[in-house]
Every structure is written in structure tokens, then in C-alpha cells.
Amino acid sequence: MHFSKNLYPILAMVLVLVYTAPTLASPASPDQQSQPPKCRFSPTYSQKDILNNPDPFISDFLYWEGEFHQNNVSYNSFNGMSYDGTLLDETSGLATTKHPFSAASKESLQIMLYTHAVAGSQKAARFLSPDDPKQAPSVAFKIVALKLKTYLKFNETYPGFGGFIPWYTGDSIDITPTPDWVNRVPALDNGELIWAVYGLIQVLETSNDPEYRKLAKSWQSWLDYTKSTVAKVFYPGNGRVCAVTTLDQSLHVNDPRQNYTCEGSGVLNDPYEGELFTWWLYFFGGLSRKDKDLLWQVKRPQLVSVDYNMGGVGPITVQKGFWFSSHEQWKVLEMPYYDVDLVKRLFYNAERVRTCNSAVTKNPGLFASVNNSTDPTTGEIIGYISNAGIPSISFQTEQELDVITPYGVFPTVYLDKAVGMAWWKNMADGKKMQNPYGSSESARIDGTATSSFVSWDSKITTVIAVLDGVGVFVREKMKRDGIYKEFVSVTQREYGAVFKNLKGEQVKLCLPNARIPDKGLLDYTQCR
């Protein structure tokens, strides 16, 4: 569940539908992989190629998504901070105007990427430093060191945020709150950031390099500060967590004039990605046992079992979505939820539904909250589509279902890379859906328009899924901190109370059976 800068949550017979693609040229052989793949690589693979062995396709995918990682495109190399994304020229596909603002959620993706690079991941190196993979850990280390300096300066300048990050403008050395986030801070995005940093620290502090361990201590100090402020900033009591808190950003947390107040009636009580923040408050907020229990009592009405049935597919039991946008599954990238077998089985069911719903409805892609198409005359994004998912299994049934996005595959990729990347290919094959920085943001199902925009959310979520998330690092640090067993126990308790009998586990993931139609759009001249 993701909102634009100006919006935020107040929050059977089953056939495997196999798409038979035309015979295409075989992808590059392993000894050719050292050469840069062509920008428009996706159509050179068949679906069969990917299902047989997704690794060559993923290698090309990582190379080109890595082209997004450039100064003035995705981040500011002078302060290490992410940008939301960048608009592209409608003809060439080259970067034009960046979005100089960003948020803690995009920061989390950037940090998760660097965590894998520092840990020595070859796939992360393919993304970050394909010409010299051995340099990837150093590249990542330097950026996270620079980023920490920026965070600390922000804390010093704006003490009222208590160490948390609002939406900010980041195109100078120092970051500043965006005009609409002056004296306001969101919980959800910061939950994503905090656990990403937690995983990074685990990698840094277990390194053999003393400089890495030194940086780990500095990051740990930053993280520890959020433990001391999280309840003051976001928790008014009675199990209620502020979705957005209003404050005086110039006053210290402990200043008697400081006043932290939930904005409106917005409460962060969702069982989706917002739960990451709940866990931080639960484990490190210094709450009483009563208040810890109240956090889950407030959340329980939102954790609902529902069965999907459509077009001969079902019943399949899933967790009811807000919109059932792929974005809602973000939490599994960061915490070891799949260590709880029930959760892994339930979330696998979600991908059965996500893929089969698109197959049943002849939809060439998957839904997630995303930026809409760009106006070809102005080059500007038409708007942000939050309400994109599967209405029949969601709390919010009024949805906009005419735009699909490649990052809709990330929860599928996390569980099955071959099927997930087959869906990614199906969307990337559409006209203008690859550009000099990898995949494009989104496309209309009818093929009449795309979004000439690139962003962290629509690209790097899938990259992190390919890298298997950071749960493996977070798990180890949770064990060392003595909180892992309780995480598993509480997760099992909450999900076990709702999901007693999962239906549809015999259903296989579905494959695409429709293409984005060619309505005359021309591929970018710089990506052919």
C-alpha cells in the first residue's frame, strides 16, 4: 500500500495457463554474459527460456536496472540520499527532470541494495558495479557512510523529528522537509527504513573489516536513538499508533513545549507493510506488557481471511488486502516472516491469486500502486494510482484497473523467480517498457500509453526480491538481540488465530496469456 507524496494512509479445476511465445533468438551464452546485454533485451528471450533457467534473464535485468543507479537520476552522490525518481524524454528515453524529493521508504530500498553489496552478493555487484564487481562493496560502503552523515546533520538541524525522516528535498548537501511535510512525519515509511538499517548493521558488524565494524557502531547509535524516541513521537497509548504525527521540528524531543499529536484520525493498524513499524515499537519502544498486547488488539480487525473465486480458479484462501496491491507485501522483504510456515503458505496463495487473476481476466500484467502514464505533450505524470489490486478480495473495492507495472511481480519473484520474471518479461515486452535505466514505471493495459518515469519503488522492489530480501540478515541480528523467538511466536499467534484451513494450495502459479497490444507507440531511440 503506497501513497504519493501528497497522500498517506490514515490507515476447481485449475489450469496452469501457459503462454506459448513465438520462437525467438536464444539469449546470450554464459561466455557472452561479460559483454553488456542490449538495452531492449526482454523480447530476445522467450517465456520458455526463462522458465527453463531464469538466471541469464536475471543477469541482464540486474545490469540494466543498475543503470538507474546514477547521480542525478536515482540519488545524490554528494549526500548519499535517494531521489524519488526521474522523468524521461518521451522520444529518447534519456533522463530529463528528476523528482528531487524522496522518503524513508525509498531510503530503505537503497539501503537494502547496499546491504547485499557489502555482504558480497554477486547479483548486487552485477547491479551496482558490473564493469568491476569487486568494487561493489566499496561503492556501497562509501555511500552508506555518507548517508549516515546526512542523517545525523538532519537530526541536529531538525531535532523534533526524533531521528525519523519525513518526505524530504535532497538535491542540496543537506536535506530539508518538503513543504507539505514541514512539522509532520509518517510512521509507515520509517518502519521500512529502520529494519533496512537493522539488516545493514548486521552485515557491517560481522565483517572482518575494522572500518565496516566502526561504521556499524555509528549506524547502531543512530538506530538506538530511534528506540528512545519512537513511543514519544508516535504512540499516544491504548494500542493506537499515529500514521502521521504533527510536531514542532525545531524543538528537541524532550523540550516541554514539544507536542506530538496524531494527525486527524489516522492510525497505523494495518497488517501489511505498516506492520514493520509496529514491530519496532513493540520490541524497542519501552512499552509495558499491556501496551504491547494492545498494539495487536487494535490491529486484529484488519487481519481477515477471504477466499478468491473467479473464472474457475478457486477457492484460494488469502489475507484480505487493502487494495491487494503488490506493494502491501513489502514487509516480507525485510523481516523473516517466511520462517513461520503458515505465513509462507498463505503468502504463496496470494501469488497464486495475483497471477491467476490476471490470467483469468486476460490482463498482460500485475497490479500495484504506481505512477500513472505520462502526458506525451507535457511529459508530466498524469497522477498516482494507489487503488490498484484485486477488488473482490480487498477492503477497498473501488479501484483503477487500467494500468499495470513491472514491480507488481516482486512478491511472486520472491517465491518463484522463474514465474515472477516471466510476468516481468511480459510487461517489459510492451512498447516503451524498457529504457536506458531499465524498466519503465507502468503501462496502460490497452497499449495506448506508458509512464516515461523511473523510480525506486517500481524498479528496486523487484531487485530486492531477486536478492531474496534482507530477512536473512535481520533474522541473525534478531537472534543476537534476543527477539527472534518472540517475533515467530507472535506472528504464529496472530496468523494462526485467523487462518485455520488454507484452501487452494494445490493450485499452481499462472503464466501470462495475453500481451500488451501494439497501438503504435515507438520504443525509446536510446533503448533498442
VENCORGI-V57548 format. One record per backbone hydrogen bond with DSSP energy under -1.0 kcal/mol. NH is the residue of the N-H (numbers start at 0). CO is the residue of the C=O. E is the energy in kcal/mol with one decimal. If there is no record, write none. Layout:
((NH:CO:E) (NH:CO:E))
This chain:
((6:3:-1.6) (13:11:-1.3) (17:15:-1.1) (31:28:-2.1) (32:29:-1.1) (34:31:-1.8) (40:38:-1.3) (43:40:-1.8) (44:41:-1.7) (49:45:-1.6) (50:46:-2.5) (51:47:-2.5) (52:48:-2.2) (57:53:-2.7) (58:54:-2.5) (59:55:-1.9) (60:56:-2.6) (61:57:-2.9) (62:58:-2.0) (63:59:-2.3) (64:60:-2.7) (65:61:-1.8) (66:63:-1.0) (67:64:-1.6) (68:65:-1.3) (69:67:-2.2) (71:74:-2.3) (72:69:-1.9) (73:69:-2.1) (74:69:-1.4) (75:80:-2.8) (78:75:-1.2) (79:75:-2.2) (82:73:-3.2) (83:100:-2.7) (85:453:-2.1) (86:96:-3.0) (87:451:-2.5) (88:93:-3.0) (92:88:-1.5) (95:86:-2.9) (98:84:-3.5) (101:167:-2.0) (106:102:-1.9) (107:103:-1.9) (108:104:-1.3) (109:105:-2.2) (110:106:-2.6) (111:107:-2.5) (112:108:-2.1) (113:109:-2.1) (114:110:-2.3) (115:111:-1.6) (116:112:-1.7) (117:113:-3.0) (118:114:-1.9) (119:116:-1.4) (120:115:-2.6) (124:120:-1.8) (125:121:-2.0) (126:122:-1.5) (127:123:-2.9) (128:124:-2.9) (134:131:-2.4) (135:132:-1.6) (138:134:-2.6) (139:135:-2.6) (140:136:-2.6) (141:137:-2.4) (142:138:-1.6) (143:139:-2.5) (144:140:-2.0) (145:141:-1.9) (146:142:-2.7) (147:143:-1.8) (148:144:-1.4) (149:145:-1.7) (150:146:-2.5) (151:147:-2.7) (152:148:-2.1) (153:149:-2.1) (154:150:-2.5) (155:151:-2.0) (156:152:-2.3) (157:153:-3.0) (159:248:-2.2) (160:157:-1.5) (161:158:-1.8) (163:160:-1.7) (167:101:-2.3) (168:175:-3.3) (169:99:-3.0) (175:168:-1.7) (177:166:-2.1) (180:177:-2.4) (183:180:-1.4) (184:244:-1.7) (186:242:-2.5) (190:186:-2.0) (191:187:-1.5) (192:188:-2.0) (193:189:-2.8) (194:190:-1.6) (195:191:-1.2) (196:192:-2.4) (197:193:-2.2) (198:194:-1.9) (199:195:-2.1) (200:196:-2.7) (201:197:-1.6) (202:198:-1.6) (203:199:-2.6) (204:200:-3.1) (206:203:-1.3) (212:208:-1.9) (213:209:-2.1) (214:210:-2.1) (215:211:-2.1) (216:212:-1.6) (217:213:-1.5) (218:214:-2.6) (219:215:-2.6) (220:216:-1.9) (221:217:-1.8) (222:218:-2.6) (223:219:-3.0) (224:220:-1.6) (225:221:-1.1) (226:222:-1.1) (227:223:-1.4) (229:225:-2.0) (232:228:-2.6) (233:229:-2.3) (234:230:-2.0) (239:236:-1.6) (241:233:-2.7) (242:265:-1.4) (244:184:-2.6) (245:260:-3.1) (246:182:-2.0) (250:247:-1.4) (254:251:-1.6) (257:254:-2.2) (260:245:-1.9) (262:243:-3.1) (265:262:-1.4) (267:240:-3.0) (268:266:-1.2) (274:271:-1.6) (275:272:-1.5) (277:273:-1.1) (278:274:-2.2) (279:275:-1.4) (280:276:-2.3) (281:277:-2.8) (282:278:-2.8) (283:279:-2.5) (284:280:-1.6) (291:287:-2.5) (292:288:-2.3) (293:289:-2.1) (294:290:-1.7) (296:292:-1.8) (297:293:-2.4) (298:294:-1.1) (299:295:-1.9) (301:298:-2.0) (302:299:-1.6) (303:301:-1.0) (305:317:-2.1) (307:315:-2.9) (309:312:-2.4) (312:309:-2.3) (315:307:-1.4) (316:502:-2.0) (317:305:-2.9) (319:303:-3.1) (320:392:-2.5) (325:366:-1.3) (327:324:-1.8) (328:325:-2.2) (329:326:-1.6) (331:328:-1.7) (332:329:-1.9) (333:330:-1.2) (334:330:-2.1) (336:334:-2.6) (338:335:-1.6) (339:336:-2.1) (343:339:-2.1) (344:340:-2.6) (345:341:-2.5) (346:342:-2.9) (347:343:-1.8) (348:344:-1.9) (349:345:-1.4) (350:346:-1.2) (351:347:-1.8) (352:348:-2.5) (353:349:-2.8) (354:350:-2.3) (355:351:-2.3) (356:352:-2.8) (357:353:-1.2) (358:354:-1.8) (359:355:-3.1) (360:356:-2.0) (361:358:-1.3) (362:357:-3.2) (369:384:-2.2) (371:382:-3.2) (373:449:-2.0) (374:379:-3.1) (378:374:-3.5) (381:372:-2.7) (384:369:-3.0) (387:385:-1.9) (389:322:-2.0) (392:389:-1.5) (393:390:-1.7) (394:320:-2.6) (395:321:-2.6) (399:386:-2.9) (403:442:-2.8) (404:365:-1.9) (407:404:-2.0) (408:405:-1.8) (409:406:-1.8) (412:408:-2.9) (413:409:-2.1) (414:411:-1.0) (415:411:-3.3) (419:415:-2.5) (420:416:-2.5) (421:417:-1.6) (422:418:-1.8) (423:419:-1.9) (424:420:-2.8) (425:421:-1.8) (426:422:-1.5) (427:423:-2.9) (428:424:-2.2) (429:426:-1.5) (432:429:-1.9) (434:437:-3.1) (437:434:-2.2) (439:432:-1.7) (440:452:-1.7) (442:403:-2.3) (443:448:-2.8) (444:401:-2.3) (446:443:-1.9) (450:441:-2.3) (452:450:-2.3) (453:85:-1.8) (455:83:-1.2) (459:455:-2.2) (462:458:-1.3) (463:459:-2.8) (464:460:-1.8) (465:461:-2.4) (466:462:-1.8) (467:464:-1.5) (468:463:-3.1) (469:332:-3.3) (473:469:-2.5) (474:470:-3.0) (475:471:-1.0) (476:472:-1.8) (477:473:-2.6) (478:474:-2.2) (479:475:-2.0) (480:476:-2.2) (482:477:-2.6) (483:477:-1.0) (486:482:-2.0) (487:483:-2.3) (488:484:-2.5) (489:485:-2.9) (490:486:-2.3) (491:487:-2.6) (492:488:-2.3) (493:489:-2.8) (494:490:-2.5) (495:491:-2.6) (496:492:-1.4) (498:494:-2.8) (506:503:-1.6) (510:16:-1.0) (524:90:-2.2) (525:91:-1.6) (526:523:-1.8))
